[in-house]
Amino acid sequence: MNRGTLPIVARLQALQSPARLAPGGARVVADVGHPSPLAALLREVNETMLARALTFESSTGCSMTVDVAGRRVLRLAGVTGLSGAETCLAAPSLEDEHKDELIKLFQTVAAPRHELRVMSGPVRHDTDGLSVGIPVALLADLCLIELNEFGEAEPEPQPEPEPAPAPAEDLVLEAGDEGFLPALALRMGPALAAWLIVGGSADGRTGGAEEMVAHLSGWLEDEAEGVSRQLDMASLVSAGPVCIVLGATLVDGHSILCARADGGILLGVIEGDASHSLLKAWNAARG
Amino acid sequence: MSVSELLGGVVKAYPQARVVAFADLSSRMILASQGNQVVTQENLDALCEQARTSFDDPLFSLSVEAFGEPHAAMVLALDGVQVYLRSETEPGDALVCICDHSIDLAGFVAKIRETLEKISAGT
């Protein structure tokens, strides 16, 4: 499987898994038979983007609360029944020097053959100054845990060279797709819900919902000049491909994508978080 | 915590962010900036202007018509990625950033959203 799809598959599997709630509103993240409660704990942190206080509680009776944001552990906010937490607790912000102690605490609270539960709440402390923290990816690396692993917790086989991003199944590669804009559109896959290319060697290529494509096409026909001018002015460099994405947040909801390269314009609608696929597709397309 | 310190926190957390600046888009001024890339005032003025352009017509109108008012924009070019975020409460306030192509965009956007909210709230 393409390693780039692992986070998506893992997330989809997590979303499809029925949540099991424990008394008190906690959610069970690892039952007694879970092959790696520590991996489950780290994945919870890895999926937390906005600032939250996560309280992990083991059926052994011990618990710990960490303030997390942006896939980083910012602070150890409290512990119950755990020793050896003094240095982390005293630190206003966790840094690299705290990682070993933090891992030991995680290992203790995520004890094998015990249920592990999590409760999520608002961060109670002032988060000013807590901009660094320890990346959960670093903790996972040190624990030899693959954050995006799914299914059985087996070690990854020998890493393979990263393959080129695969085009979405419903998009067909045709002659001329080696151009920048078709490559960008196709490599984005289904995140680009509807798109069309006007001008250049791929003029007339489209993908996605026909109704939306027709609307985009009509709009671009009227606004082509203004779009070109906007693309000219938005780029810091005068030559080469350029792309503008506009959305409420860029990482959820819908966004508009407009790119220009090789004399053509690509206009499309992005659905959901396309940040990863867009940057990957852009980097691949620009070579 | 000062605006500069908040911006510095973003750069520290995301070293791929070469420039992170706080701008008042309504007066076209960069009010504070942090980052490892050496930039002149002219560069910053240009960045501010490009942020305004990104939130301008005709793409702005298309976005409003289709999904509502956009508060985030990104410009991809050969030399890097520019990310612009406007405050939802103070329409003139914005963070304008120049980043490497390797940045974790989802995490970065969450971080600058939180930072911009703090700046706009004056905390």
Interface residues (C-beta under 8 A of the other chain):
Chain A: M49 L50 A51 A69 G70 R71 R72 T127 D128 G129 S131 V132 G133 W219 E223 G226 V227 Q230 M233 A234 S235 L236 V237 A239 G240 P241 V242 C243 I244 V245 L246 G247 A248 T249 L250 V251 G253 H254 S255 I256 C258 A259 V269 D273 S275 H276 L278 L279 W282 N283 R286
Chain B: M1 E5 L6 G8 G9 V10 K12 A13 A46 L47 E49 Q50 T53 S54 F55 D56 D57 P58 L59 F60 L62 S63 A66 F67 G68 E69 P70 H71 A72 A73 M74 V75 L76 A77 L78 D79 G80 V81 Q82 V83 I98 H101 I103 D104 L105 A106 G107 V109 A110 K111 R113 E114 K118 T123
